[in-house]
Amino acid sequence: MATSDLDQQGLLKSGGFNNSPEDDDENDPSAMSLIDHLEELRWRIFKCLIAVAVGVVIAFIFRNQLIHLLDAPLPLTANTLGGKQRLTMTGLGEAFTVTIKLSIVFGLVFALPVILYQLWAFISPGLYEREKKHAVPFIVLGLVLFIIGVALGYFILQFPVSFLINFGAENFNELISANSYFSFVSFFLLLFGAVFELPLVLTFLALIGIVTESFLKSKRAVAHVAMWAAATVVTPGGDLYSPVFIGVALSILYEFSILLIHFTVKKDSADELA
């Protein structure tokens, strides 16, 4: 009987039935190996690509409406032909190439909700429960801020376009190609959309402990100067209005980030104490 008991104890230890924390961590079925993480990442990227492909198809179907929407900021004197504004096509396949590029850009925009969700779903297993509960609000806030940024960029677009077209009007006869115009417009709108994600990025960094409200407040003056300097450099167009709009937007978004962090992190701390 004694020998049998010893054998059973040895079997329990060698067979993985030991209840030590180390063994529990290693044998936890919910724990994912590196291969499992890579496999999950591959499937989430695949789902994002499917969403982008669907968005590209939708954008291609409505390509005429999108093109008319984007060329509306053109001045009335630009590329006028037969009483209508027409962008120049400099190559045989440029019209098709430009349409595909626009479809891809709008496909990415249409797929943004899916991309944000898949990104959050991939990183959420490594977060605490108090951080996971912010998933839906963050995704919604990210979409709203991106849309507001693109809308503001579309409103401001007329200023850099008019400035660039009229700058050399006295000396040059500008024929604006479709490729150059839509590349500029796409970059301009995406820049505004990305800029408006600043509160989302800073709040997420605060939730995981990289930045704090007091740190952002202490660096407020330096941050505002740096953001206004960056606005004058990264803003395409060369006009005076666009950097001012971006600088004002960045300053407002920075202060909004501090306010958002104050209420979000404070609420999480109160929940932990409770």
C-alpha positions in Angstrom: 0.0 0.0 0.0 2.9 2.4 0.8 4.5 1.7 -2.5 1.3 2.2 -4.3 0.7 5.5 -2.6 4.2 6.7 -3.5 3.7 5.7 -7.1 0.4 7.6 -7.2 2.1 10.7 -5.8 4.9 10.5 -8.4 2.3 10.0 -11.1 0.4 13.1 -10.0 3.6 15.2 -10.0 4.9 14.0 -13.3 1.6 13.9 -15.0 0.9 17.6 -14.7 -1.7 17.4 -11.9 0.4 19.5 -9.5 -1.4 22.7 -8.6 1.6 25.0 -8.4 1.2 28.4 -10.0 4.1 27.7 -12.4 2.5 24.6 -13.8 -0.9 26.2 -14.0 0.6 29.0 -16.1 2.4 26.6 -18.5 -0.5 24.3 -18.9 -3.3 26.9 -19.0 -5.4 26.1 -22.1 -6.3 29.8 -22.4 -2.6 30.7 -22.7 -1.6 31.1 -26.4 1.8 30.2 -27.8 3.7 32.3 -30.3 2.4 30.2 -33.1 -1.2 30.7 -31.9 -0.6 34.5 -31.7 0.8 34.5 -35.2 -2.1 32.5 -36.5 -4.6 34.8 -34.8 -2.8 37.8 -36.3 -2.9 36.3 -39.7 -6.7 35.7 -39.6 -7.4 39.2 -38.2 -5.3 40.7 -41.0 -7.2 38.6 -43.5 -10.5 39.9 -42.1 -9.2 43.4 -42.4 -8.2 42.8 -46.0 -11.7 41.4 -46.8 -13.3 44.5 -45.3 -11.0 46.7 -47.3 -11.8 44.8 -50.5 -15.5 45.2 -49.9 -14.9 48.9 -49.3 -12.9 49.2 -52.5 -15.7 47.5 -54.5 -18.3 49.9 -53.0 -16.0 52.9 -53.8 -15.4 51.8 -57.3 -19.2 51.4 -57.9 -19.8 55.0 -56.8 -16.6 56.3 -58.4 -18.3 59.1 -60.4 -20.0 60.5 -57.3 -16.7 60.4 -55.3 -14.8 62.1 -58.1 -17.4 64.9 -58.4 -17.3 65.3 -54.6 -13.5 65.6 -54.5 -13.1 67.9 -57.5 -15.7 70.4 -56.2 -13.0 72.6 -54.4 -11.3 73.3 -57.8 -11.5 77.0 -58.7 -13.9 77.8 -61.6 -11.0 78.9 -63.7 -9.1 75.6 -63.4 -8.9 73.4 -66.5 -12.1 74.8 -67.9 -13.1 73.1 -71.1 -16.4 73.6 -72.8 -17.7 75.5 -69.7 -16.9 72.5 -67.4 -14.0 71.7 -65.2 -12.0 68.8 -66.4 -8.9 67.4 -64.9 -6.2 66.4 -67.4 -5.3 62.8 -68.2 -1.6 62.6 -69.1 -1.4 58.9 -69.8 -3.5 56.3 -71.5 -4.4 54.4 -68.4 -4.3 57.3 -65.9 -8.1 57.5 -65.5 -8.3 53.9 -64.5 -5.2 54.1 -62.3 -6.5 57.2 -60.5 -9.9 55.5 -60.0 -8.3 52.5 -58.5 -6.2 54.6 -56.1 -9.2 56.6 -55.0 -11.2 53.3 -54.5 -8.4 51.9 -52.3 -8.3 55.1 -50.2 -12.0 55.1 -49.7 -12.0 51.4 -49.2 -9.6 51.9 -46.2 -11.9 54.6 -44.8 -15.0 52.4 -45.2 -13.2 49.5 -43.5 -12.0 51.6 -40.6 -14.6 50.2 -38.1 -13.6 46.7 -38.9 -9.9 47.5 -38.7 -10.2 49.2 -35.3 -12.3 46.3 -34.0 -9.8 43.7 -35.2 -6.9 45.7 -33.7 -8.6 46.0 -30.4 -9.6 42.3 -30.4 -6.0 41.3 -31.0 -4.5 43.4 -28.1 -7.4 43.1 -25.7 -6.3 39.7 -24.2 -3.2 41.4 -22.8 -5.2 44.1 -21.1 -6.9 44.3 -17.7 -10.6 44.2 -17.4 -10.8 47.9 -16.6 -9.0 48.6 -19.9 -11.2 46.2 -22.0 -14.4 47.9 -21.0 -13.3 51.0 -23.1 -13.3 49.0 -26.3 -16.7 50.2 -27.7 -16.3 53.8 -26.6 -12.8 54.0 -28.1 -13.9 52.6 -31.4 -16.9 54.9 -31.6 -14.8 57.9 -30.5 -12.1 57.0 -33.1 -14.6 56.9 -35.9 -16.3 60.1 -34.9 -13.0 62.0 -34.6 -11.8 60.7 -37.9 -15.0 61.7 -39.7 -14.8 65.2 -38.1 -11.2 65.5 -39.2 -12.0 64.5 -42.8 -15.0 66.9 -42.9 -12.9 69.8 -41.6 -10.2 68.9 -44.1 -12.7 68.9 -46.9 -13.9 72.4 -45.8 -10.4 73.7 -45.7 -9.3 72.0 -49.0 -10.4 74.9 -51.1 -7.8 77.2 -49.6 -4.6 75.3 -50.5 -6.0 74.3 -53.9 -6.9 77.9 -54.8 -3.5 79.1 -53.6 -1.5 76.5 -55.5 -3.5 77.0 -58.7 -3.6 80.8 -58.6 0.0 81.2 -57.5 1.5 80.9 -61.0 -1.6 81.9 -63.0 0.1 85.1 -64.3 3.1 83.2 -65.7 1.9 79.7 -66.4 -1.0 77.9 -68.0 -1.6 75.1 -65.5 -3.1 71.9 -66.7 -3.9 69.9 -63.6 -3.5 66.2 -64.0 -6.0 63.9 -62.3 -3.2 61.9 -60.6 -1.5 64.9 -59.0 -4.8 66.5 -57.9 -6.4 63.4 -56.3 -3.1 62.3 -54.7 -2.9 65.8 -53.0 -6.6 65.6 -52.0 -6.3 62.1 -50.6 -3.2 62.9 -48.5 -4.7 66.2 -47.3 -7.9 64.6 -46.1 -6.2 61.5 -44.5 -3.8 63.9 -42.7 -6.7 65.7 -41.1 -8.4 62.4 -40.2 -5.2 61.1 -38.6 -4.5 64.3 -36.7 -7.9 64.1 -35.0 -7.0 60.7 -33.6 -4.7 62.4 -31.1 -7.0 62.2 -28.1 -7.6 58.5 -28.7 -3.8 57.8 -28.8 -3.0 59.9 -25.7 -5.9 58.4 -23.7 -4.9 54.9 -24.6 -1.3 55.6 -23.5 -2.6 57.0 -20.2 -4.7 53.9 -19.6 -1.7 51.7 -19.9 0.5 54.0 -17.8 2.9 55.4 -20.4 1.7 59.1 -19.9 -0.2 60.8 -17.2 -2.5 63.8 -16.9 0.1 65.7 -14.9 2.8 65.0 -17.4 0.7 66.4 -20.3 -0.1 69.5 -18.2 3.5 70.1 -17.3 4.5 69.8 -21.0 1.6 71.9 -22.3 3.6 74.9 -23.5 6.2 72.8 -25.2 3.5 70.6 -26.8 1.6 73.5 -28.2 4.7 75.1 -29.7 5.8 71.8 -31.2 2.3 71.1 -32.7 2.1 74.5 -34.3 5.6 74.1 -35.7 4.7 70.7 -37.1 1.5 72.1 -38.6 3.5 74.5 -40.7 5.8 71.8 -41.9 3.5 68.8 -42.6 0.6 70.7 -44.1 0.6 70.6 -47.9 -0.4 73.5 -50.0 1.7 76.5 -48.9 -1.3 78.7 -48.0 -1.6 80.5 -44.7 -5.0 79.1 -43.8 -4.3 75.3 -43.6 -1.5 75.5 -41.0 -3.6 77.8 -38.8 -6.6 75.4 -38.9 -4.4 72.4 -38.1 -2.6 74.2 -35.4 -5.8 75.3 -33.7 -7.3 71.8 -34.1 -4.2 70.2 -32.5 -4.3 72.6 -29.6 -8.0 71.9 -29.0 -7.4 68.2 -29.3 -4.5 68.3 -26.9 -6.6 70.0 -24.3 -9.5 67.6 -25.0 -7.1 64.7 -24.4 -6.2 66.0 -21.0 -9.9 66.3 -20.1 -10.6 62.9 -21.5 -7.7 61.3 -19.5 -8.8 63.1 -16.4 -12.3 61.6 -16.4 -11.3 58.2 -17.8 -8.4 57.4 -15.6 -10.1 58.9 -12.5 -13.2 56.7 -13.1 -11.0 53.6 -13.4 -9.1 54.5 -10.2 -12.5 54.9 -8.3 -13.7 51.6 -9.6 -10.5 49.8 -8.4 -10.9 51.4 -4.9 -14.5 50.3 -4.8 
